[in-house]
Every structure is written in structure tokens, then in C-alpha cells.
Amino acid sequence: MSSRSYQGRHAGRHRAGSRVRLPRAFSAGFVLPTTAAAALVVTATGASVAESATPQAFALTGQQTQIAQTQEAASEATVTEIAARRQDATMQSAALLGRAEAQRRAARAAVRQAEAKAKAQAAAEKRAKTWVRPIHTWNITSGFGWRWGKRHDGMDLGAPTGTPLYAMSQGTVIKAGWEDSFGNKVEIQYWDGSISWYGHMSRIDVQAGQQVSAGQQVGAVGNTGHSFGSHLHLEFQRTTTSDTPIDPVPWLKNHGLW
Ligand SMILES: [Zn+2]
């Protein structure tokens, strides 16, 4: 209790009627909360304000005013806080929704990327495992087997000198160079283990150990070695270490080239 309100109470009690000390709440510019103001008005409009209204009542009313003010301020603060919290919550949920959406988008993008990668890989594998003919002009001039009392270990494909010759699929060049009656020769082992020999070539464009892909040019048709007329001697072997030729026709059929 402040000394001023103590004096105020005593002033009211001892000098009632002569001079009523109004609480600060009645001074100009002092805004009262509605409930507190109403309480004071009722008191103030009483028959004899100074006599009936005890200074204690004014003092209590003043306290009530303070409480009301505090409560109003508190409720205003609460409203402000609730609004702020609501905004925060809205922003947070928006952020969460945004994050969730971003995550979903990222997940979808990752799936699409993985799918594209798998597709590209599958396409690359398919391309790598594709089989193509060694020569575009498919003109068989001599087949596999016995001819003129001698075994022919491959098939001959007639074509002008310089006609491009291609690797039949993905594989490795195991030999590239001159070999007796074969003349210029290229041996390739493919990804499935198959081995092809190209003979009588006019030109060789690859080296032993080189990786080749389906349709890659490895040289050109020629008439080198034991050959009478420009052609490709095409031969297939079982192994890289022994001369064990196989009939080209079934092989070509098995590889979709016949
Ligand atoms: Zn031949």
C-alpha cells in the first residue's frame, strides 16, 4: 500500500463531505476497462457519493481497475500471441506441406531419373548385343564344306574391293594382320564367345586387343592371300586356340542374320 492511497483513505474518512478525493481512475485521459468503469459509475451515482462510498471502496475499485487493465492487457497479449501462433502454425504447416511436396517431387524426379537410366542402360545393352552382317551386300559365291576335293572352312561373299566390313557385334579383336593364304585377316571374339574370321581383306582398320561394337568398320573387302577375285572369306571358330571351324549357316540363323 502506497503512502498516497493510505493518506487518501484517511482524508476521505476524516473529511467526508468537504472534499472527495477521486481516485486516479477519474482523471482525464485515464481509460478504464468497461467492467471497472461501470462499477465506478454505479458507485459514483449513489445518493451520497462521498458519504456512502467509502474510500476503501474507491481503493478496491482502483485495484479492480488495475486488475481489469492487467487482465485486458493480458487478454490482448493472449489474442496477439494466439494470432501469432496461428500464423506460425499456418506458416509451419505451409512449410511442411511445401517440404513434403518438394520431397514428393524429388522422389518422383529420382524415380524418373532411375527409369531413364535403366532404359538407357537396357538400350545400350541391347545395342551392344545387336548382331549385324559383316558386309551389306550379301552375295554368297561359295558355301561351307567340300569343294573340288578340298574342305572350305567358311563361306565366300563376293563384293568389290574396298567394300566396308563391319564387326558383327560387341567384341574384342584377337588378331589383325597377314596370315598366309588368308591374306589380310581380322579375328574377333564377341560378347557371347563366338569367333569370326574375315579373310582376303584389302585393308585392316583395327588392332589386336581393340574393343569393337556392332557395325563398327574393321576394314574392307579385298583379294589378298590365296584368292581369285575380290570377296570376303567369312569363317566361324569354336575356340581361339585351335582351328575348329563351324558351319556358318546355323550360326547365322542362330544370330538372326540368315
Ligand atoms: Zn573362302
Boltz pocket constraint, residues with backbone or C-beta under 6 A from the ligand:
constraints:
  - pocket:
      binder: B
      contacts: [[A, 142], [A, 152], [A, 154], [A, 155], [A, 156], [A, 232], [A, 233], [A, 234]]
      max_distance: 6.0
